[in-house]
Amino acid sequence: MKRTQIELADGRELIYFDERDDAVRDQPDRRELPPPPHASQLRYDPLTDEWVAVAVHRQTRTFLPPADQCPLCPSRGDRLSEIPAPDYDVVVFENRFPSLSQRVAEEPAEITPFTPVRPGRGKCEVVCFTDDHNASFASLPPARVRTVLDALADRTTALSELPGVEQVFPFENRGVEIGVTLHHPHGQIYAYPFVTPRTRTMLAAARRHFERTGGNLYADVLAAERAAGDRVVASNEHWTAYVPAAARWPFEVHVAPHRPVPDIPALDDAERDAFGPLYLDVLRRFDGLFDMPMPYIAAWHQAPVHVDRELGHLHLQLFSIRRAKDKLKYLAGSESGMGVFINDIAPERAAELLRAA
């Protein structure tokens, strides 16, 4: 894989990850762009012990443009996009409308005595999986998935070294039902200046399990699911894809390596090669469930950068809000108000349907 780093017209970083060593990426960004926005404002919620990002500049971000105006397609002729080259394999660049940024302005210390404020220091990056606007992740060849995984490993390592970054979160949103603002196949990476609430909850459970048993909680749950087998969707030598016994979403699958590792950079070559074929199989089963493109979120759970790394176990959580061909799962009163999920489909039935898809 060849890695080429350039600077866009407004100073943002862009990196090409090419599968050919002879790829030349010397095209300049010919656009005239305003300076990137400053970092968002983080406000502390004392009632939940959580930070909320207020990023008002994102209100004007690009929203579902037509294909001939897609900012993630390559630049060709006079149609200039975020990617200066006329083609590419995988590209990563800093988001033009970031929720978190290293460009920090002065902020007040607090709004009230109970609500301190700090800059949203971190970074948000966009990952383009292919230059084909009409493709999807499920249509990629395994070799391209390996390139994507290597790019995510590269960026996880680099972002983890930024001052103040505590957690790196790669993810993909797919489908207007999920809320995507661009149709082009892409994902994102958030580098947070704190450990996220979901991860804190999972780590607390893992810590209690370790204190009781001396074991890694996720590794023990994975072993139990592999032994039970009725919720396993697919597996190979290095990975298992299964529906969690307490799945929150109508169709939810965890794709986990058999060897406990804290993050993507820790995967070895054999594990990286084995991920693509299995994950592509699961994605195609998702699309085959209702014979239509499945909206989904694919979320990589990685250990925090500085704390509790021994408690983590890398895994990809793939889930959809579609519960039937003509029905979506909405986060209504119980889910949104109290955080208590009510699933309409038994996890065992979901696994059965995915195996048959």
Helices and strands as residue ranges (DSSP letters): E 2-7, E 13-18, E 41-45, E 50-54, G 56-60, G 67-69, E 90-94, E 110-112, E 115-119, E 123-128, G 137-139, H 142-160, E 167-174, E 186-192, H 197-213, H 217-228, E 232-235, E 239-242, E 251-257, G 264-266, H 269-289, E 296-301, G 309-311, E 315-320, E 322-324, E 327-328, I 333-338, H 347-356
